[in-house]
Amino acid sequence: MELTELASALSIPPSKVEAFDLFLTTLVFLVFFAKTQDPSGAIKHLLTLVSYLLVKAETLSNTPFLNSLLDLIMHDSSPVLSSWFRSSKEIPFEFYFGNRLGDVADEKLEFNKMFNDGIASDLVLVGDIVMMTCRDVFKELKSLVEVGGGTGTMARTIAHVFPEIKCIVLDLPHEINTVKEDICLVEYVGGDVFVSVPLANATLLMDNF
Ligand SMILES: C[S@@+](CC[C@H](N)C(=O)[O-])C[C@H]1O[C@@H](n2cnc3c(N)ncnc32)[C@H](O)[C@@H]1O
């Protein structure tokens, strides 16, 4: 699309088109947009591989994940960065709230939902990449348990590609209780990984657990 078409599609008034163009130039620099010249000499704006991930209608859309990262709660800790650098806490979030992200999310239902939806959308993308790049590691398995699997996005991706594998999702009971009943393909078990883990050939433990 040309600049004027794009501005009009986004209801940007002519007085702001110059500023909008500068903004687009920044997005081009960050590889969220590309500019090309067509044979007539007109400058066209195109989506890039990165910005396709931000288009809501795309199957692999990562917007819920981005929205959760941009939520104000995630930025509450920015004023304490300098103190955090000198502290022993691993992440600024924990330093500011005095608690792990998951525990804070448990207390703030709206944020918890946004956070879980964000992780789930990211895992759709991660799951696809895992299946494209290293699906062989799952071959021959008869069962697998995903620890801290939340809504089970990853386990469902595996079960979809390998229906012969019995996939179990273990998460804390209050998380499992929020899983919609119509989600099939995997078995959900409410429990604490530090108390017991269902028996399976393999355990999947993501590093965001
Ligand atoms: C960052 S989230 C991972 C989300 C998940 N992979 C998904 O698809 O939505 C970490 C998960 O670990 C779970 N968790 C935390 N402590 C746990 C424990 N002791 N036993 C089992 N699950 C736990 C949390 O409830 C949360 O769902």
PDBQT file of the ligand as one rigid body, heavy atoms in Angstrom, charges set to zero:
ROOT
HETATM    1  C1  LIG A 301       4.582 -19.898  32.563  1.00  0.00    +0.000 C 
HETATM    2  S1  LIG A 301       3.280 -20.958  32.880  1.00  0.00    +0.000 S 
HETATM    3  C2  LIG A 301       3.360 -22.123  31.577  1.00  0.00    +0.000 C 
HETATM    4  C3  LIG A 301       2.079 -22.173  30.819  1.00  0.00    +0.000 C 
HETATM    5  C4  LIG A 301       1.853 -23.361  29.897  1.00  0.00    +0.000 C 
HETATM    6  N1  LIG A 301       3.048 -23.922  29.345  1.00  0.00    +0.000 N 
HETATM    7  C5  LIG A 301       0.737 -23.113  28.880  1.00  0.00    +0.000 C 
HETATM    8  O1  LIG A 301       0.683 -23.716  27.842  1.00  0.00    +0.000 OA
HETATM    9  O2  LIG A 301      -0.158 -22.318  29.124  1.00  0.00    +0.000 OA
HETATM   10  C6  LIG A 301       3.890 -21.972  34.234  1.00  0.00    +0.000 C 
HETATM   11  C7  LIG A 301       2.863 -22.960  34.725  1.00  0.00    +0.000 C 
HETATM   12  O3  LIG A 301       3.427 -23.719  35.791  1.00  0.00    +0.000 OA
HETATM   13  C8  LIG A 301       2.396 -23.993  36.729  1.00  0.00    +0.000 C 
HETATM   14  N2  LIG A 301       2.981 -24.370  38.032  1.00  0.00    +0.000 N 
HETATM   15  C9  LIG A 301       3.630 -23.561  38.920  1.00  0.00    +0.000 A 
HETATM   16  N3  LIG A 301       4.000 -24.268  40.019  1.00  0.00    +0.000 NA
HETATM   17  C10 LIG A 301       3.593 -25.557  39.805  1.00  0.00    +0.000 A 
HETATM   18  C11 LIG A 301       3.698 -26.753  40.591  1.00  0.00    +0.000 A 
HETATM   19  N4  LIG A 301       4.293 -26.763  41.774  1.00  0.00    +0.000 N 
HETATM   20  N5  LIG A 301       3.180 -27.907  40.075  1.00  0.00    +0.000 NA
HETATM   21  C12 LIG A 301       2.570 -27.897  38.858  1.00  0.00    +0.000 A 
HETATM   22  N6  LIG A 301       2.441 -26.790  38.071  1.00  0.00    +0.000 NA
HETATM   23  C13 LIG A 301       2.950 -25.619  38.541  1.00  0.00    +0.000 A 
HETATM   24  C14 LIG A 301       1.615 -22.685  36.770  1.00  0.00    +0.000 C 
HETATM   25  O4  LIG A 301       0.311 -22.857  37.301  1.00  0.00    +0.000 OA
HETATM   26  C15 LIG A 301       1.620 -22.276  35.279  1.00  0.00    +0.000 C 
HETATM   27  O5  LIG A 301       0.483 -22.750  34.607  1.00  0.00    +0.000 OA
ENDROOT
TORSDOF 0
